[in-house]
Amino acid sequence: MYPEIEPYEHGMLDVGDGNLVYWEVCGNPEGKPVVCLHGGPGTGCSPDVRRRFDPAAYRIVLFDQRGSGRSLPHASEYSTDLSVNTTAHLVADIERLREHLGVDRWMVFGASWGTTLGLHYAELFPHRVSEMVLVAVMTARRRELHWLYNGLGMLFPEQWARFRRGAGEGAADPVEAYDALLNSPDPVVRVKAATDWTDWEASILSVHPDHRAGPRMSDPVWQMAFARLTAHYFRHGAWLEDGRVLRDVERLHGIPAVLVHGRLDLQLPLGTVWELAQVWPDAELVVVRGASHAATDPGMGEAVLAATDGFAYRL
């Protein structure tokens, strides 16, 4: 990655509904604008993402999606209203931020959940998107979400058994069950549910035995916001008609893209991104052999950097 860099500008954007979204800009003020969409939902943006771009070439925009990171109110707070935190709200926030920063068109960079959000945003506002770099691609179809919280258990049976026990005896849908537990008035119930949810997510992040989850995954405040938001979004299928993202890909024709995906990504098997590449002639699929879902897996960083460098000076 490029050396560490600090923002030269940052602020809190009032996006309505009582929400303030944290944003920051670093790199070259006159460079190619790129907006970075983090995963989760609910992880918040990481300083490491700044290092995925040549700071001499890019005007790098990061922001924490509603309820996460430094945005307020934080989803870790029981009183935070999640009814005004949906995919449609996030898309509107991206547009508000673009207008606030005076950007006409920008490149969209997204990872994991951020790829679903980025694709949906680009399909609604293709005239605002110059290029896309998408890492660990998902489209939030029902079968993808079912695999993530049900089917994948056959590969991690011990961890999945704990996850299912945490959902409660007889729970038909673990995501729906956890969503209820994470919104329980009992703080003890909420904390246990957040821990159980995050433990499952951490256990399926990488197939590499030396992989260690980042320190924030053991932070109770981060765990609560991450678990609450992820369960909230995926219980509702991200408020997207099933298959809509793939169905509307024709709106992206003419937008060049690079899709970077680990061959051994068990969370998001390769089939989805392969389907996307088949219907998007302007997208190049880069499969990283030996890598799974974690951004730190061998080869992932190099592939992402090659993609962003490739677009750095494209007009």
C-alpha distance (Angstrom), angle and dihedral (degrees) to the residues before:
residue distance angle dihedral
M1 . . .
Y2 3.78 . .
P3 3.85 117.4 .
E4 3.79 119.9 -78.6
I5 3.78 114.0 -80.0
E6 3.79 134.8 -172.4
P7 3.83 127.6 -139.8
Y8 3.79 118.0 -98.7
E9 3.81 90.4 -160.0
H10 3.79 135.2 24.8
G11 3.77 140.6 156.7
M12 3.79 149.9 148.5
L13 3.81 116.3 -89.1
D14 3.80 118.4 -152.5
V15 3.81 103.1 -135.1
G16 3.79 95.9 172.8
D17 3.80 132.3 -109.4
G18 3.81 87.9 81.1
N19 3.81 91.7 -65.5
L20 3.80 127.1 135.0
V21 3.81 115.4 -166.8
Y22 3.81 119.6 -153.6
W23 3.83 115.2 -134.5
E24 3.78 136.3 174.1
V25 3.80 138.4 -175.8
C26 3.79 127.9 -153.4
G27 3.80 138.2 163.1
N28 3.80 123.3 44.2
P29 3.84 114.5 -3.4
E30 3.82 88.2 -151.1
G31 3.80 95.3 42.6
K32 3.79 132.6 106.5
P33 3.82 108.1 -65.9
V34 3.80 116.5 -121.9
V35 3.81 126.4 177.2
C36 3.80 118.0 -152.8
L37 3.80 120.5 -146.5
H38 3.78 114.7 -162.0
G39 3.76 127.4 -145.1
G40 3.76 132.8 -114.3
P41 2.95 106.8 53.3
G42 3.77 89.4 -103.6
T43 3.81 105.8 23.7
G44 3.81 95.8 113.4
C45 3.80 122.1 -142.0
S46 3.80 119.2 -59.6
P47 3.82 124.2 -140.6
D48 3.81 87.6 -130.3
V49 3.81 89.6 70.1
R50 3.82 89.0 67.8
R51 3.79 87.4 63.5
R52 3.81 93.5 59.9
F53 3.81 90.4 78.4
D54 3.79 136.3 63.1
P55 3.83 101.0 -108.2
A56 3.80 91.0 -151.5
A57 3.80 91.6 56.9
Y58 3.80 105.8 34.6
R59 3.78 138.5 62.4
I60 3.81 94.9 -148.5
V61 3.82 117.5 -153.0
L62 3.80 120.4 -169.0
F63 3.79 127.2 175.9
D64 3.79 138.3 174.2
Q65 3.79 111.1 -121.2
R66 3.80 117.4 -125.4
G67 3.78 113.9 -59.9
S68 3.81 95.9 8.3
G69 3.78 138.4 94.2
R70 3.80 110.7 -8.1
S71 3.80 95.3 -19.0
L72 3.81 118.2 115.9
P73 2.95 139.8 -94.7
H74 3.81 91.3 31.1
A75 3.79 119.7 -136.4
S76 3.80 90.4 -132.8
E77 3.80 87.6 73.8
Y78 3.80 112.6 88.7
S79 3.81 90.7 -142.4
T80 3.83 93.6 58.2
D81 3.79 109.9 114.7
L82 3.81 109.5 -130.6
S83 3.80 94.1 -176.9
V84 3.82 87.3 87.5
N85 3.80 92.1 49.9
T86 3.81 108.8 85.0
T87 3.79 137.7 127.1
A88 3.80 90.4 -94.7
H89 3.81 90.1 53.9
L90 3.82 91.5 50.8
V91 3.80 92.6 49.5
A92 3.80 89.8 51.2
D93 3.82 89.3 48.9
I94 3.81 91.1 54.4
E95 3.78 90.2 53.7
R96 3.80 92.5 46.9
L97 3.79 89.9 51.5
R98 3.81 92.0 48.6
E99 3.79 90.8 52.4
H100 3.82 92.0 43.8
L101 3.82 90.9 54.9
G102 3.80 93.7 44.0
V103 3.80 94.5 -119.5
D104 3.80 118.5 156.6
R105 3.82 98.9 -171.6
W106 3.78 130.6 -2.8
M107 3.75 141.9 -178.3
V108 3.80 114.4 -105.9
F109 3.80 119.3 -137.3
G110 3.78 118.6 -174.7
A111 3.79 139.4 166.5
S112 3.81 128.7 -158.4
W113 3.84 106.4 -39.3
G114 3.80 85.9 11.3
T115 3.81 88.9 66.5
T116 3.81 91.5 58.1
L117 3.78 90.5 48.0
G118 3.81 91.9 44.6
L119 3.79 94.3 49.1
H120 3.80 92.7 47.9
Y121 3.81 91.2 47.3
A122 3.81 92.1 48.7
E123 3.79 91.9 48.5
L124 3.80 90.0 54.0
F125 3.83 95.4 41.0
P126 3.83 106.8 25.1
H127 3.81 91.0 152.2
R128 3.82 88.8 63.5
V129 3.82 95.8 53.2
S130 3.81 122.8 81.9
E131 3.83 100.3 176.0
M132 3.80 139.3 -17.5
V133 3.79 135.4 -138.5
L134 3.80 111.3 -171.6
V135 3.80 123.6 -175.9
A136 3.83 125.0 -164.0
V137 3.79 94.4 1.3
M138 3.77 125.7 -140.9
T139 3.81 131.8 165.4
A140 3.85 98.6 -165.3
R141 3.79 95.1 -120.0
R142 3.79 113.5 165.6
R143 3.79 92.3 -110.7
E144 3.81 91.1 53.1
L145 3.80 91.5 52.1
H146 3.81 92.5 44.2
W147 3.80 89.6 53.3
L148 3.81 92.0 49.4
Y149 3.81 96.0 53.6
N150 3.81 101.6 24.8
G151 3.80 118.4 14.0
L152 3.79 95.6 44.1
G153 3.79 87.7 64.2
M154 3.80 89.9 82.9
L155 3.82 88.5 68.1
F156 3.83 95.1 43.3
P157 3.82 102.0 31.4
E158 3.81 97.7 160.1
Q159 3.80 94.6 48.7
W160 3.81 92.3 42.2
A161 3.80 91.5 51.4
R162 3.82 89.1 56.9
F163 3.80 90.1 46.3
R164 3.81 91.4 51.5
R165 3.81 92.6 47.2
G166 3.78 88.7 52.9
A167 3.82 89.6 55.1
G168 3.80 90.1 60.7
E169 3.77 135.9 -107.1
G170 3.79 113.1 -53.3
A171 3.82 96.7 4.2
A172 3.80 106.2 162.8
D173 3.80 94.7 -161.6
P174 3.82 116.6 28.0
V175 3.81 93.3 -160.2
E176 3.79 92.6 54.6
A177 3.80 90.6 44.7
Y178 3.79 93.3 50.9
D179 3.78 91.3 46.5
A180 3.81 88.5 58.1
L181 3.83 93.1 45.5
L182 3.80 92.5 48.6
N183 3.79 89.1 55.4
S184 3.79 95.8 45.5
P185 3.83 116.0 130.0
D186 3.82 86.9 -129.8
P187 3.85 109.3 89.1
V188 3.83 91.7 -157.6
V189 3.81 90.2 57.9
R190 3.80 91.7 47.4
V191 3.81 94.5 49.8
K192 3.81 93.7 49.2
A193 3.82 91.3 48.1
A194 3.81 91.6 50.0
T195 3.80 91.1 50.0
D196 3.82 93.5 47.3
W197 3.81 91.8 47.6
T198 3.79 93.9 48.6
D199 3.81 92.3 46.0
W200 3.79 89.5 57.4
E201 3.79 92.7 47.6
A202 3.81 91.6 48.8
S203 3.80 93.3 49.0
I204 3.82 93.9 57.1
L205 3.79 98.2 42.1
S206 3.80 98.2 95.9
V207 3.79 139.9 8.6
H208 3.79 91.5 -148.6
P209 3.83 111.7 105.6
D210 3.82 92.5 -144.6
H211 3.79 93.8 55.2
R212 3.79 115.1 119.1
A213 3.79 124.4 -167.9
G214 3.80 115.2 -117.1
P215 3.81 119.0 -98.5
R216 3.78 94.1 -106.7
M217 3.82 90.3 66.1
S218 3.82 87.7 70.4
D219 3.82 93.7 48.0
P220 3.84 107.9 106.6
V221 3.82 93.1 -147.9
W222 3.80 92.2 51.2
Q223 3.80 91.2 44.1
M224 3.78 92.4 54.1
A225 3.79 95.6 49.1
F226 3.80 92.9 43.7
A227 3.79 95.1 47.5
R228 3.80 94.7 43.3
L229 3.78 94.2 49.3
T230 3.80 96.9 41.7
A231 3.81 93.2 49.6
H232 3.82 90.4 43.5
Y233 3.80 93.2 53.0
F234 3.77 99.2 40.3
R235 3.79 95.1 44.1
H236 3.80 85.4 62.5
G237 3.80 95.7 42.2
A238 3.82 87.1 -113.2
W239 3.84 86.6 -70.5
L240 3.80 88.5 -81.7
E241 3.78 123.8 131.1
D242 3.79 105.4 -110.2
G243 3.80 109.2 -89.3
R244 3.80 93.9 5.3
V245 3.81 96.2 127.5
L246 3.81 92.9 56.2
R247 3.79 92.7 39.6
D248 3.82 92.7 55.9
V249 3.81 97.2 46.3
E250 3.81 90.5 109.8
R251 3.82 86.3 76.0
L252 3.82 87.8 66.4
H253 3.78 95.5 58.2
G254 3.78 108.8 128.5
I255 3.82 93.5 29.0
P256 3.83 109.5 108.7
A257 3.79 115.4 -139.1
V258 3.78 143.9 173.4
L259 3.81 118.2 -145.8
V260 3.82 112.8 -159.0
H261 3.78 116.8 -166.7
G262 3.79 136.8 164.5
R263 3.80 115.1 -119.0
L264 3.82 89.1 -139.1
D265 3.80 98.0 43.5
L266 3.79 99.5 140.7
Q267 3.80 95.1 178.2
L268 3.79 91.8 57.3
P269 3.80 109.0 20.7
L270 3.78 117.3 -145.6
G271 3.81 94.7 -107.9
T272 3.80 95.3 82.4
V273 3.81 96.9 52.8
W274 3.81 89.5 43.2
E275 3.82 89.4 55.1
L276 3.79 89.6 49.7
A277 3.79 92.7 50.8
Q278 3.82 91.1 51.0
V279 3.81 92.5 59.9
W280 3.80 97.8 36.9
P281 3.82 108.7 67.2
D282 3.81 92.7 -177.5
A283 3.82 92.7 59.2
E284 3.80 125.1 91.0
L285 3.79 115.8 -152.0
V286 3.82 114.8 -144.3
V287 3.81 112.9 -170.4
V288 3.80 114.3 -163.3
R289 3.79 108.9 -147.6
G290 3.79 113.8 -135.4
A291 3.81 95.4 11.8
S292 3.80 125.0 117.2
H293 3.81 129.5 -173.0
A294 3.80 99.8 -57.4
A295 3.80 115.8 100.4
T296 3.81 89.0 -140.6
D297 3.81 94.9 58.6
P298 3.82 114.7 120.0
G299 3.78 113.0 -80.1
M300 3.80 97.6 11.6
G301 3.80 96.2 96.8
E302 3.79 92.6 48.1
A303 3.80 92.6 49.3
V304 3.81 93.0 49.2
L305 3.80 92.2 47.4
A306 3.80 91.1 49.8
A307 3.81 88.8 53.4
T308 3.81 96.4 48.9
D309 3.82 92.1 42.5
G310 3.79 88.7 51.4
F311 3.80 91.7 59.0
A312 3.81 96.6 36.0
Y313 3.79 98.9 102.0
R314 3.78 99.5 21.3
L315 3.82 110.0 126.6
